[in-house]
Amino acid sequence: MVYDEPPNFCTSCGAPLRDSDEFCKSCGTSRIGGTETGPREQYGRARTGTKNTLTILGILCAVWAIISLFEGISAISSVDALLDSMKGYTEYWDIISETIGENTLRAMFSAIGALFVISGILSAVTALLCFLKRFYTIALVTCLIASVCVLVGLVGIIGLIVAFFIHKNKDSFARNTHL
């Protein structure tokens, strides 16, 4: 197809173009002729290699969600069994029960379980947004909050790494959905 005047969208990635644009600011493709001759630093970078990154991050977040939800629900539902097993070590239990108290310890274990459940829910939201490739800001924020909820463990550190890669691949999220 031959155009009398250049199209108002990129013929390579579909991003909208202004009349004054010579190259696509998303992928660097020339507006006329469709060859990638634009300077990438000025007009954007190509999305090659990032097509599957959000899918991989989504899978990682989904696994994180399953593990966190399982751990959180298990922790909440087994507080009494955990306390009973701790009572078996009378030397330590006497010290713990005098300094912290059984009710405080019960509340602490329940709170940790609740934080894991919250982390699981937020990481599930992050996974969904990565799969949909939409709402970059919400995906990043939910990932960061989910990480902070379980920062005491390895999952929190992995979550911060995932948040870094979500930020690094923000151009892979759909346009006009960066809330």
ABEGO torsion letter per residue (X at the ends): XBBABBBABBAAAGBBBBAABABBAAAGBBABGGBBABBAAAAEBBABGAAAAAAAAAAAAAAAAAAAAAAAAAAAAAAAAAAAAAAABAAAAAAAAAAAEAAAAAAAAAAAAAAAAAAAAAAAAAAAAAAAGBGAAAAAAAAAAAAAAAAABAAAAAAAAAAAAAAAAAAABBBGABX
